[in-house]
Structures are given as C-alpha cells and as structure tokens.
Amino acid sequence: MIPRKETFDDPDEQVRAILSQPVAVAVVGMSPRLERPSRAVGLYLARAGFTVIPVHPTAEQVAGLRAYPRLEDVPREARVAIVDVCVAAERAGNIAQAAANIGARVVWFQPGAENPAEETRARQLGLLVISGRCIMADHRRLYG
C-alpha cells in the first residue's frame, strides 16, 4: 500500500513502501523509440508486475500497450497510483494537477525531470513526491 506519510527517516524506506506492491503506473513520456530510457523504464516496470500506462503525445501504442496523448486522458478507472515523469522539466508543467485529477497518489520525477514548482504543487495537492531518483534503478536495487 502506498504510504500517506510524506517524510520518512530513511528515503529508501519511503521508496520501498511505494514500490512494495505492483500498482498502475502512468509513464509520462514513455517513448515508442527503442533506444529511449523512458521505454526501458516502462518495460522494466511491466516485467516487474506493474500495470504500465504510456502517456505520449503522438503514439497510440508503445510496446503494445495502449498509450494516451495526455495524462488527463487516462481513464480514472485505470486506477493510476504513480505518475512517473520521464520528460524534461519544462514539459512537466501542470503534471501535479493532472495527477491529482486522475486519482494518483505519487508523482515521481525521474532524473532530469525535476520541476520544483510542480513538486511543491503536488505536495500542496496531497500527493507524495519522489524527485531525482530513477524508479527502475530503485526498484531493481531494493527488490532485485
């Protein structure tokens, strides 16, 4: 279960709690291009048992998964728990509000996607925020 508490004594404790069970993850910026890190992250999460929902402005599918052009287009019934942001910080505007609108509980800003204004906004909206850490690397390190 995803914790409701924002601050943990150990950052790994928080990440471990967030990733302890496979949930639905919207990967914003998951690319149809084979060489893109966002695609590798999404495919890793899918292999680890997470339900992966690609969000890409022009792709209808990514790696055989139904993609949505905007986070706001992901149906609420998808029950997205984590929004993994894999786009440049300047393209992550309004991500916090969109994540809250679809019922997500966590916004995870991958390295290079950090956006202090959106991170603050996400916290104001009651979402947990992880920033500057790779969800794939953390999962692999903590869960093998």
DRENTOR-556406 format. One record per residue (C-alpha): residue in three letters; x, y, z. Coordinates in nm, 3 decimals. Layout:
# DRENTOR-556406
<zado><rest>ALA</rest><px>X</px><py>Y</py><pz>Z</pz></zado>
...
//
This chain:
# DRENTOR-556406
<zado><rest>MET</rest><px>0.000</px><py>0.000</py><pz>0.000</pz></zado>
<zado><rest>ILE</rest><px>0.128</px><py>0.344</py><pz>-0.085</pz></zado>
<zado><rest>PRO</rest><px>0.200</px><py>0.538</py><pz>0.234</pz></zado>
<zado><rest>ARG</rest><px>0.022</px><py>0.859</py><pz>0.319</pz></zado>
<zado><rest>LYS</rest><px>0.319</px><py>0.999</py><pz>0.509</pz></zado>
<zado><rest>GLU</rest><px>0.548</px><py>1.235</py><pz>0.313</pz></zado>
<zado><rest>THR</rest><px>0.855</px><py>1.221</py><pz>0.537</pz></zado>
<zado><rest>PHE</rest><px>1.039</px><py>0.907</py><pz>0.635</pz></zado>
<zado><rest>ASP</rest><px>1.358</px><py>0.884</py><pz>0.838</pz></zado>
<zado><rest>ASP</rest><px>1.518</px><py>0.692</py><pz>0.553</pz></zado>
<zado><rest>PRO</rest><px>1.439</px><py>0.787</py><pz>0.189</pz></zado>
<zado><rest>ASP</rest><px>1.472</px><py>0.421</py><pz>0.090</pz></zado>
<zado><rest>GLU</rest><px>1.201</px><py>0.337</py><pz>0.343</pz></zado>
<zado><rest>GLN</rest><px>0.958</px><py>0.564</py><pz>0.159</pz></zado>
<zado><rest>VAL</rest><px>1.056</px><py>0.427</py><pz>-0.183</pz></zado>
<zado><rest>ARG</rest><px>1.029</px><py>0.071</py><pz>-0.056</pz></zado>
<zado><rest>ALA</rest><px>0.677</px><py>0.142</py><pz>0.074</pz></zado>
<zado><rest>ILE</rest><px>0.570</px><py>0.300</py><pz>-0.256</pz></zado>
<zado><rest>LEU</rest><px>0.708</px><py>0.016</py><pz>-0.469</pz></zado>
<zado><rest>SER</rest><px>0.616</px><py>-0.271</py><pz>-0.236</pz></zado>
<zado><rest>GLN</rest><px>0.318</px><py>-0.382</py><pz>-0.448</pz></zado>
<zado><rest>PRO</rest><px>0.264</px><py>-0.368</py><pz>-0.822</pz></zado>
<zado><rest>VAL</rest><px>0.018</px><py>-0.089</py><pz>-0.897</pz></zado>
<zado><rest>ALA</rest><px>-0.077</px><py>0.108</py><pz>-1.208</pz></zado>
<zado><rest>VAL</rest><px>0.195</px><py>0.348</py><pz>-1.322</pz></zado>
<zado><rest>ALA</rest><px>0.139</px><py>0.615</py><pz>-1.587</pz></zado>
<zado><rest>VAL</rest><px>0.476</px><py>0.673</py><pz>-1.755</pz></zado>
<zado><rest>VAL</rest><px>0.463</px><py>1.026</py><pz>-1.894</pz></zado>
<zado><rest>GLY</rest><px>0.692</px><py>1.043</py><pz>-2.194</pz></zado>
<zado><rest>MET</rest><px>0.723</px><py>0.666</py><pz>-2.249</pz></zado>
<zado><rest>SER</rest><px>0.862</px><py>0.659</py><pz>-2.599</pz></zado>
<zado><rest>PRO</rest><px>0.786</px><py>0.430</py><pz>-2.891</pz></zado>
<zado><rest>ARG</rest><px>1.157</px><py>0.464</py><pz>-2.984</pz></zado>
<zado><rest>LEU</rest><px>1.353</px><py>0.157</py><pz>-2.876</pz></zado>
<zado><rest>GLU</rest><px>1.660</px><py>0.348</py><pz>-2.759</pz></zado>
<zado><rest>ARG</rest><px>1.483</px><py>0.588</py><pz>-2.522</pz></zado>
<zado><rest>PRO</rest><px>1.533</px><py>0.540</py><pz>-2.146</pz></zado>
<zado><rest>SER</rest><px>1.164</px><py>0.609</py><pz>-2.079</pz></zado>
<zado><rest>ARG</rest><px>1.073</px><py>0.300</py><pz>-2.279</pz></zado>
<zado><rest>ALA</rest><px>1.322</px><py>0.087</py><pz>-2.084</pz></zado>
<zado><rest>VAL</rest><px>1.176</px><py>0.215</py><pz>-1.756</pz></zado>
<zado><rest>GLY</rest><px>0.819</px><py>0.135</py><pz>-1.860</pz></zado>
<zado><rest>LEU</rest><px>0.908</px><py>-0.212</py><pz>-1.989</pz></zado>
<zado><rest>TYR</rest><px>1.105</px><py>-0.289</py><pz>-1.673</pz></zado>
<zado><rest>LEU</rest><px>0.807</px><py>-0.191</py><pz>-1.456</pz></zado>
<zado><rest>ALA</rest><px>0.575</px><py>-0.407</py><pz>-1.668</pz></zado>
<zado><rest>ARG</rest><px>0.809</px><py>-0.708</py><pz>-1.629</pz></zado>
<zado><rest>ALA</rest><px>0.814</px><py>-0.641</py><pz>-1.253</pz></zado>
<zado><rest>GLY</rest><px>0.435</px><py>-0.680</py><pz>-1.245</pz></zado>
<zado><rest>PHE</rest><px>0.321</px><py>-0.317</py><pz>-1.254</pz></zado>
<zado><rest>THR</rest><px>0.041</px><py>-0.213</py><pz>-1.487</pz></zado>
<zado><rest>VAL</rest><px>0.208</px><py>0.037</py><pz>-1.720</pz></zado>
<zado><rest>ILE</rest><px>0.013</px><py>0.308</py><pz>-1.899</pz></zado>
<zado><rest>PRO</rest><px>0.222</px><py>0.501</py><pz>-2.152</pz></zado>
<zado><rest>VAL</rest><px>0.150</px><py>0.872</py><pz>-2.193</pz></zado>
<zado><rest>HIS</rest><px>0.290</px><py>1.010</py><pz>-2.518</pz></zado>
<zado><rest>PRO</rest><px>0.152</px><py>1.296</py><pz>-2.728</pz></zado>
<zado><rest>THR</rest><px>0.169</px><py>1.119</py><pz>-3.065</pz></zado>
<zado><rest>ALA</rest><px>0.181</px><py>0.743</py><pz>-3.003</pz></zado>
<zado><rest>GLU</rest><px>-0.134</px><py>0.531</py><pz>-2.999</pz></zado>
<zado><rest>GLN</rest><px>0.066</px><py>0.236</py><pz>-2.864</pz></zado>
<zado><rest>VAL</rest><px>0.405</px><py>0.192</py><pz>-2.703</pz></zado>
<zado><rest>ALA</rest><px>0.548</px><py>-0.160</py><pz>-2.690</pz></zado>
<zado><rest>GLY</rest><px>0.200</px><py>-0.299</py><pz>-2.750</pz></zado>
<zado><rest>LEU</rest><px>0.048</px><py>-0.100</py><pz>-2.464</pz></zado>
<zado><rest>ARG</rest><px>-0.239</px><py>0.144</py><pz>-2.523</pz></zado>
<zado><rest>ALA</rest><px>-0.099</px><py>0.497</py><pz>-2.497</pz></zado>
<zado><rest>TYR</rest><px>-0.277</px><py>0.820</py><pz>-2.414</pz></zado>
<zado><rest>PRO</rest><px>-0.179</px><py>1.163</py><pz>-2.551</pz></zado>
<zado><rest>ARG</rest><px>-0.207</px><py>1.342</py><pz>-2.214</pz></zado>
<zado><rest>LEU</rest><px>-0.219</px><py>1.231</py><pz>-1.854</pz></zado>
<zado><rest>GLU</rest><px>-0.567</px><py>1.384</py><pz>-1.831</pz></zado>
<zado><rest>ASP</rest><px>-0.683</px><py>1.137</py><pz>-2.098</pz></zado>
<zado><rest>VAL</rest><px>-0.602</px><py>0.829</py><pz>-1.887</pz></zado>
<zado><rest>PRO</rest><px>-0.935</px><py>0.693</py><pz>-1.761</pz></zado>
<zado><rest>ARG</rest><px>-0.984</px><py>0.723</py><pz>-1.387</pz></zado>
<zado><rest>GLU</rest><px>-1.088</px><py>0.357</py><pz>-1.392</pz></zado>
<zado><rest>ALA</rest><px>-0.724</px><py>0.273</py><pz>-1.468</pz></zado>
<zado><rest>ARG</rest><px>-0.659</px><py>0.348</py><pz>-1.100</pz></zado>
<zado><rest>VAL</rest><px>-0.319</px><py>0.505</py><pz>-1.158</pz></zado>
<zado><rest>ALA</rest><px>-0.130</px><py>0.516</py><pz>-0.829</pz></zado>
<zado><rest>ILE</rest><px>0.204</px><py>0.650</py><pz>-0.953</pz></zado>
<zado><rest>VAL</rest><px>0.275</px><py>0.907</py><pz>-1.223</pz></zado>
<zado><rest>ASP</rest><px>0.634</px><py>0.858</py><pz>-1.341</pz></zado>
<zado><rest>VAL</rest><px>0.754</px><py>1.174</py><pz>-1.514</pz></zado>
<zado><rest>CYS</rest><px>1.009</px><py>1.099</py><pz>-1.788</pz></zado>
<zado><rest>VAL</rest><px>1.000</px><py>1.430</py><pz>-1.975</pz></zado>
<zado><rest>ALA</rest><px>1.219</px><py>1.738</py><pz>-1.944</pz></zado>
<zado><rest>ALA</rest><px>1.127</px><py>1.966</py><pz>-1.655</pz></zado>
<zado><rest>GLU</rest><px>0.996</px><py>2.240</py><pz>-1.885</pz></zado>
<zado><rest>ARG</rest><px>0.749</px><py>1.991</py><pz>-2.033</pz></zado>
<zado><rest>ALA</rest><px>0.622</px><py>1.878</py><pz>-1.692</pz></zado>
<zado><rest>GLY</rest><px>0.405</px><py>2.185</py><pz>-1.626</pz></zado>
<zado><rest>ASN</rest><px>0.065</px><py>2.110</py><pz>-1.471</pz></zado>
<zado><rest>ILE</rest><px>0.163</px><py>1.748</py><pz>-1.408</pz></zado>
<zado><rest>ALA</rest><px>0.067</px><py>1.777</py><pz>-1.040</pz></zado>
<zado><rest>GLN</rest><px>-0.290</px><py>1.885</py><pz>-1.109</pz></zado>
<zado><rest>ALA</rest><px>-0.332</px><py>1.624</py><pz>-1.382</pz></zado>
<zado><rest>ALA</rest><px>-0.201</px><py>1.352</py><pz>-1.148</pz></zado>
<zado><rest>ALA</rest><px>-0.441</px><py>1.460</py><pz>-0.874</pz></zado>
<zado><rest>ASN</rest><px>-0.729</px><py>1.473</py><pz>-1.123</pz></zado>
<zado><rest>ILE</rest><px>-0.682</px><py>1.108</py><pz>-1.223</pz></zado>
<zado><rest>GLY</rest><px>-0.653</px><py>0.994</py><pz>-0.861</pz></zado>
<zado><rest>ALA</rest><px>-0.278</px><py>0.924</py><pz>-0.844</pz></zado>
<zado><rest>ARG</rest><px>-0.111</px><py>0.923</py><pz>-0.504</pz></zado>
<zado><rest>VAL</rest><px>0.254</px><py>0.965</py><pz>-0.607</pz></zado>
<zado><rest>VAL</rest><px>0.435</px><py>1.183</py><pz>-0.862</pz></zado>
<zado><rest>TRP</rest><px>0.783</px><py>1.050</py><pz>-0.936</pz></zado>
<zado><rest>PHE</rest><px>1.017</px><py>1.291</py><pz>-1.117</pz></zado>
<zado><rest>GLN</rest><px>1.293</px><py>1.093</py><pz>-1.288</pz></zado>
<zado><rest>PRO</rest><px>1.644</px><py>1.245</py><pz>-1.304</pz></zado>
<zado><rest>GLY</rest><px>1.628</px><py>1.536</py><pz>-1.550</pz></zado>
<zado><rest>ALA</rest><px>1.254</px><py>1.580</py><pz>-1.499</pz></zado>
<zado><rest>GLU</rest><px>1.282</px><py>1.757</py><pz>-1.163</pz></zado>
<zado><rest>ASN</rest><px>1.048</px><py>2.055</py><pz>-1.150</pz></zado>
<zado><rest>PRO</rest><px>1.047</px><py>2.234</py><pz>-0.811</pz></zado>
<zado><rest>ALA</rest><px>0.728</px><py>2.430</py><pz>-0.883</pz></zado>
<zado><rest>GLU</rest><px>0.535</px><py>2.116</py><pz>-0.979</pz></zado>
<zado><rest>GLU</rest><px>0.684</px><py>1.924</py><pz>-0.688</pz></zado>
<zado><rest>THR</rest><px>0.558</px><py>2.192</py><pz>-0.448</pz></zado>
<zado><rest>ARG</rest><px>0.219</px><py>2.196</py><pz>-0.617</pz></zado>
<zado><rest>ALA</rest><px>0.195</px><py>1.816</py><pz>-0.594</pz></zado>
<zado><rest>ARG</rest><px>0.264</px><py>1.829</py><pz>-0.220</pz></zado>
<zado><rest>GLN</rest><px>0.001</px><py>2.102</py><pz>-0.180</pz></zado>
<zado><rest>LEU</rest><px>-0.244</px><py>1.870</py><pz>-0.352</pz></zado>
<zado><rest>GLY</rest><px>-0.163</px><py>1.595</py><pz>-0.102</pz></zado>
<zado><rest>LEU</rest><px>0.050</px><py>1.380</py><pz>-0.332</pz></zado>
<zado><rest>LEU</rest><px>0.374</px><py>1.213</py><pz>-0.235</pz></zado>
<zado><rest>VAL</rest><px>0.672</px><py>1.332</py><pz>-0.436</pz></zado>
<zado><rest>ILE</rest><px>0.990</px><py>1.148</py><pz>-0.526</pz></zado>
<zado><rest>SER</rest><px>1.239</px><py>1.353</py><pz>-0.726</pz></zado>
<zado><rest>GLY</rest><px>1.575</px><py>1.298</py><pz>-0.888</pz></zado>
<zado><rest>ARG</rest><px>1.567</px><py>0.920</py><pz>-0.843</pz></zado>
<zado><rest>CYS</rest><px>1.510</px><py>0.656</py><pz>-1.109</pz></zado>
<zado><rest>ILE</rest><px>1.211</px><py>0.434</py><pz>-1.033</pz></zado>
<zado><rest>MET</rest><px>1.367</px><py>0.145</py><pz>-1.226</pz></zado>
<zado><rest>ALA</rest><px>1.705</px><py>0.170</py><pz>-1.052</pz></zado>
<zado><rest>ASP</rest><px>1.540</px><py>0.199</py><pz>-0.711</pz></zado>
<zado><rest>HIS</rest><px>1.311</px><py>-0.099</py><pz>-0.772</pz></zado>
<zado><rest>ARG</rest><px>1.598</px><py>-0.310</py><pz>-0.905</pz></zado>
<zado><rest>ARG</rest><px>1.820</px><py>-0.215</py><pz>-0.609</pz></zado>
<zado><rest>LEU</rest><px>1.554</px><py>-0.265</py><pz>-0.341</pz></zado>
<zado><rest>TYR</rest><px>1.369</px><py>-0.567</py><pz>-0.483</pz></zado>
<zado><rest>GLY</rest><px>1.627</px><py>-0.729</py><pz>-0.713</pz></zado>
//
